[in-house]
């Protein structure tokens, strides 16, 4: 019996009286459609965005740092007026436009880095975390921002910084990571151990194994994430065992999100069959759209080519079945991870450039950062001028990745 079936049948059933993804949602998550369908009318409805805000490890970790609401725009101004590529002509073909886009990105690079530096000093923990994530594309910038991130008062920022160092290991930064093995936050401890192991340091994975049995959804999800990233297949039995224990009092939607995190970790550890619950979550009902967003991210990260037509379906279905902007953007982003046509990404992005919700515009920037084409570069250069700081940081991150 696979991991998600077990979590869906035993854990969800035991939690039914409580009623009704993660990474951000890469950091949490699972749901088996069969177990969801078995409980109609038994679940207290939870708005997917609320579930994500409350449960997603990074979002949950940074939530308390900005209790007074969104900050005013404190990032430095960048440029003025729209940036455009020259119109295509015989003289300015595809290669010429590509060179022009690269030059635009190069000219914007200093502005993007200045913006990320300012974001890393923001009073809003979310911006600090996003800036450090963005710096992964630029090791020199990461080395500059990471020390403050490792010492940040907010556990979410410390967690994100350790994960960034794990992605871009640095012996110099490993010295600063070492104290976080004793951090007050279990999530930070786990990410610090991953970063140290990637930096070639010996660690004792025992504490992470214990975290996999935690009744705290954030801690358990992050334990699965780190175990999957460490790549030690001896963790497989432990993950399966943990899925049948605890979480009886946790909201069922969160239990299923945790299961998705476990499935992704298990696939990374060689259990290919565990991709099936993730694929199934691509077709979660609209009221559970967060699960679909989480699944899109997972199949993209896992390079699941079998899911390609499923992602394409999420983009093309119309009428009453048309999916939400967040799902469509997430599906397009996953397709870019699978080597999809950048023109598709640009076309989808353009549908939502004028969206009034800055969270949607920020996801547009993430998608364009994956597209890596001249048109995407130009749009990102304009998005860095957005009125919302989260959109600006996402656009800067995309430009850094292209530089």
C-alpha positions in Angstrom: 0.0 0.0 0.0 1.5 3.3 -1.0 2.2 6.2 1.4 -0.7 8.5 0.4 -3.2 5.7 0.4 -2.2 4.9 3.9 -2.3 8.5 5.0 -5.6 9.0 3.2 -7.3 6.0 4.7 -6.2 6.0 8.3 -5.2 9.6 9.1 -8.0 11.3 7.2 -10.6 9.0 8.6 -9.4 9.6 12.1 -9.6 13.3 11.6 -13.0 13.4 10.0 -14.7 15.1 13.0 -12.5 18.2 12.4 -13.8 18.6 8.9 -12.3 20.0 6.1 -0.4 21.2 -0.2 3.3 22.7 0.4 5.5 24.2 -0.5 5.6 26.9 -0.4 4.1 24.6 -1.3 7.0 22.5 -2.1 7.3 22.3 1.7 4.2 20.6 2.6 1.5 18.4 1.4 -0.8 15.7 0.2 -4.2 14.5 -0.7 -5.6 11.4 -2.2 -8.6 12.1 -4.4 -10.2 8.8 -3.3 -10.1 9.8 0.4 -11.5 13.2 -0.4 -14.3 11.8 -2.4 -15.1 9.5 0.4 -16.0 12.3 2.8 -18.5 14.6 1.0 -20.4 16.8 3.4 -18.2 15.7 6.3 -15.7 18.5 5.9 -15.7 22.0 7.2 -14.7 24.1 4.1 -11.4 25.9 4.3 -10.5 28.5 1.7 -7.4 27.2 -0.2 -5.6 30.5 0.1 -6.2 30.5 3.8 -5.0 27.0 4.2 -1.9 27.9 2.3 -1.2 31.0 4.4 -1.7 29.1 7.6 0.1 25.9 6.7 2.7 26.5 4.1 5.9 26.2 6.0 7.5 29.3 4.7 4.4 31.4 4.9 3.6 30.1 8.3 7.1 30.8 9.5 7.0 34.4 8.4 3.4 35.2 9.2 4.1 36.8 12.6 6.7 39.1 11.4 4.3 41.5 9.7 1.2 41.6 11.9 0.4 45.2 11.0 -0.4 44.3 7.4 1.4 44.8 4.1 4.3 47.3 4.2 4.5 50.5 2.2 6.7 50.4 -0.8 10.2 50.9 0.5 12.3 49.4 -2.3 14.4 51.7 -4.5 12.8 53.1 -7.7 14.0 51.4 -10.9 14.0 53.1 -14.2 11.0 54.9 -15.7 8.6 54.1 -18.6 8.0 50.8 -20.4 10.9 48.8 -21.9 10.3 47.3 -25.3 12.2 45.1 -27.7 12.5 46.4 -31.2 9.9 45.1 -33.7 11.1 42.0 -35.6 12.3 42.8 -39.1 14.5 41.0 -41.6 17.4 42.8 -40.0 16.4 42.1 -36.4 15.6 38.4 -36.5 15.3 36.0 -33.6 19.0 35.9 -32.8 19.3 39.7 -32.9 16.3 40.1 -30.6 17.8 37.5 -28.2 21.0 39.5 -28.1 19.0 42.7 -27.5 17.1 41.0 -24.6 20.3 39.8 -23.0 21.6 43.4 -23.2 18.4 44.6 -21.5 18.8 42.0 -18.8 22.4 43.0 -18.3 21.6 46.7 -18.0 18.8 45.8 -15.4 21.0 43.5 -13.4 22.4 46.2 -11.2 19.0 47.5 -10.5 17.7 44.0 -9.8 20.5 43.4 -7.3 20.0 46.7 -5.6 16.3 45.9 -5.2 17.1 42.5 -3.7 19.6 44.0 -1.3 16.9 46.5 -0.2 14.3 43.7 0.1 16.8 41.7 2.3 16.8 44.6 4.7 13.0 45.1 4.7 11.0 45.0 8.0 8.7 42.5 6.2 10.0 39.0 6.7 8.4 37.8 3.5 10.5 40.1 1.4 13.7 39.2 3.3 13.0 35.5 2.6 12.1 36.1 -1.1 15.2 38.2 -1.6 17.5 35.4 -0.3 15.7 32.8 -2.4 16.3 35.0 -5.4 20.0 35.3 -4.6 20.5 31.6 -5.3 20.9 32.5 -8.9 23.9 34.7 -8.0 26.3 33.0 -5.6 28.1 36.3 -4.9 24.9 38.0 -3.9 23.9 35.0 -1.8 27.2 35.1 0.1 26.5 38.8 0.8 22.9 38.3 2.0 23.1 34.9 3.7 24.9 35.9 6.9 22.1 38.3 8.0 19.5 35.7 6.9 21.1 33.0 9.1 20.9 35.4 12.1 17.4 36.7 11.3 14.9 36.9 14.1 12.3 35.1 12.0 12.5 31.3 11.7 11.1 31.3 8.2 13.9 33.5 6.9 16.5 31.4 8.7 14.9 28.3 7.1 14.9 29.8 3.6 18.5 30.9 4.0 19.7 27.4 5.0 17.8 25.9 2.0 19.4 28.4 -0.3 22.9 27.5 1.0 22.0 23.8 0.5 21.3 24.6 -3.1 24.5 26.6 -3.5 26.9 25.1 -1.0 29.7 27.3 0.4 32.4 26.3 2.9 32.5 29.9 4.1 28.8 30.0 4.9 28.9 26.5 6.5 30.7 28.0 9.5 27.7 30.3 10.0 25.2 27.6 9.5 26.7 25.3 12.1 25.1 27.0 15.2 21.6 26.6 13.7 21.8 22.8 14.3 20.8 23.9 17.8 18.1 26.4 16.6 14.9 26.7 18.6 12.9 25.8 15.5 13.0 22.2 14.4 12.4 23.3 10.8 15.5 25.4 10.9 17.5 22.6 12.5 16.5 20.3 9.6 17.4 22.8 6.9 20.7 23.6 8.6 21.6 19.9 8.6 20.8 19.7 4.9 23.0 22.7 4.2 25.9 21.3 6.2 25.7 17.9 4.5 25.7 19.6 1.1 28.8 21.6 2.2 30.5 18.3 2.9 30.1 18.3 6.7 29.2 15.2 8.7 25.8 15.4 10.5 23.7 13.1 12.6 20.3 12.7 10.7 18.7 11.2 13.8 16.9 14.4 14.8 15.4 14.7 11.3 14.1 11.2 11.5 12.3 12.1 14.8 10.8 15.2 13.2 9.1 12.9 10.6 6.8 11.8 13.4 6.0 15.3 14.7 2.4 16.3 15.1 3.3 19.8 14.0 2.4 19.9 10.2 5.1 22.4 9.4 7.8 20.4 11.1 6.8 17.0 9.6 6.5 18.5 6.1 9.9 20.1 6.3 11.4 16.8 7.7 10.1 15.0 4.6 11.4 17.7 2.3 14.9 17.5 3.9 14.9 13.7 3.9 14.1 13.7 0.2 16.8 16.2 -0.6 19.4 14.3 1.4 18.9 11.3 -0.9 19.6 8.6 1.7 17.3 5.7 0.7 17.4 4.3 4.2 14.9 7.0 5.0 12.2 5.2 2.9 10.9 2.8 5.6 10.9 5.6 8.1 8.7 7.8 5.9 6.3 5.0 5.3 6.1 4.2 9.0 5.5 7.8 10.0 2.5 8.2 7.6 0.5 5.8 9.8 1.2 7.7 13.1 0.0 10.9 14.6 -1.8 13.9 13.2 -5.2 12.6 14.4 -6.1 16.2 15.5 -4.8 18.0 12.4 -7.1 19.4 9.8 -7.6 16.8 7.1 -6.6 19.1 4.2 -3.3 19.6 5.9 -2.9 15.9 6.5 -3.2 15.4 2.7 -0.8 18.1 2.0 1.7 16.4 4.2 1.1 13.2 2.3 2.0 15.0 -1.0 5.3 16.2 0.7 6.0 12.6 1.7 5.2 11.3 -1.9 7.6 13.8 -3.4 10.3 12.8 -1.0 9.7 9.1 -1.7 10.0 9.7 -5.4 13.3 11.4 -4.9 14.4 8.4 -2.9 13.6 6.0 -5.7 10.0 5.0 -5.0 8.7 5.9 -8.5 5.2 4.6 -7.8 4.6 7.4 -5.3 4.3 9.9 -8.2 0.7 8.6 -8.8 -0.9 10.4 -5.8 0.8 13.6 -7.0 -0.6 13.2 -10.5 -4.0 12.5 -9.0 -3.9 15.7 -7.1 -3.6 17.6 -10.4 -7.3 16.9 -10.8 -8.4 17.9 -7.3 -11.8 19.6 -7.4 -11.9 23.4 -7.8 -12.6 24.1 -4.1 -9.3 22.3 -3.2 -7.3 24.2 -5.8 -4.3 24.5 -3.5 -3.7 20.8 -3.9 -3.5 21.2 -7.7 -1.0 24.1 -7.3 1.1 21.9 -5.0 0.9 19.0 -7.4 2.0 21.2 -10.4 5.1 22.3 -8.5 5.9 18.7 -7.6 5.6 17.2 -11.1 7.7 20.1 -12.4 10.5 19.6 -9.8 10.4 15.8 -10.4 10.6 16.3 -14.2 7.5 14.0 -14.6 7.1 13.8 -18.4 4.0 11.6 -18.0 2.2 14.6 -16.4 2.9 16.8 -19.4 -0.6 16.2 -21.1 -2.2 16.7 -17.7 -0.6 20.1 -17.3 -1.6 21.0 -20.8 -5.2 20.0 -20.0 -5.2 22.4 -17.0 -4.2 25.2 -19.4 -6.6 24.5 -22.2 -9.8 23.5 -20.5 -12.4 26.2 -20.9 -15.9 27.2 -20.1 -17.1 26.5 -16.6 -14.2 24.1 -16.1 -11.6 26.8 -16.8 -9.1 26.7 -13.9 -8.1 29.6 -11.7 -5.2 32.0 -12.6 -3.0 30.5 -9.9 -3.5 26.9 -11.3 -3.0 28.0 -14.9 0.2 29.9 -14.0 1.4 27.0 -11.9 0.7 24.5 -14.7 2.6 26.7 -17.2 5.5 27.0 -14.8 5.7 23.2 -14.4 5.7 22.9 -18.2 8.7 25.2 -18.4 10.4 22.9 -15.9 9.7 20.1 -18.4 11.3 22.1 -21.2 8.1 23.5 -22.7 7.8 26.2 -25.3 8.6 29.6 -23.8 6.0 31.2 -26.1 3.4 29.4 -24.2 4.6 30.8 -20.9 4.6 34.3 -22.3 1.1 33.9 -23.7 -0.2 32.7 -20.3 1.6 35.4 -18.5 0.2 38.1 -20.6 -3.3 37.1 -19.6 -2.6 38.1 -16.0 -0.2 41.0 -16.2 -3.0 43.4 -15.4 -4.4 41.3 -12.6 -5.3 43.4 -9.6 -3.9 40.8 -7.1 -0.2 41.3 -6.6 0.1 37.7 -5.6 -0.9 36.7 -9.1 1.4 39.2 -10.7 4.2 37.8 -8.6 3.5 34.2 -9.9 3.5 35.7 -13.4 7.1 36.9 -12.7 8.1 33.4 -11.5 6.7 31.9 -14.7 8.6 34.3 -16.9 11.8 33.6 -15.0 11.5 30.0 -16.1 10.7 30.9 -19.8 14.1 32.4 -20.6 13.2 34.1 -23.9 13.6 37.7 -25.1 9.9 38.5 -24.6 10.0 37.2 -21.0 13.0 39.3 -20.3 11.3 42.4 -21.5 8.2 41.8 -19.4 10.2 41.1 -16.3 12.1 44.3 -16.9 8.7 46.1 -16.7 7.4 44.1 -13.8 10.4 45.2 -11.7 8.7 48.6 -11.9 5.5 47.2 -10.4 3.9 49.1 -7.5 4.0 46.0 -5.2 7.3 45.0 -3.6 6.6 41.3 -3.8 6.1 41.6 -7.6 9.3 43.6 -7.9 11.3 41.0 -6.0 9.9 38.2 -8.0 10.8 40.0 -11.2 14.3 40.8 -10.0 14.7 37.1 -9.2 13.7 36.2 -12.7 16.2 38.7 -14.2 18.9 37.4 -12.0 18.2 33.9 -13.2 18.5 35.0 -16.8 21.7 37.1 -16.4 
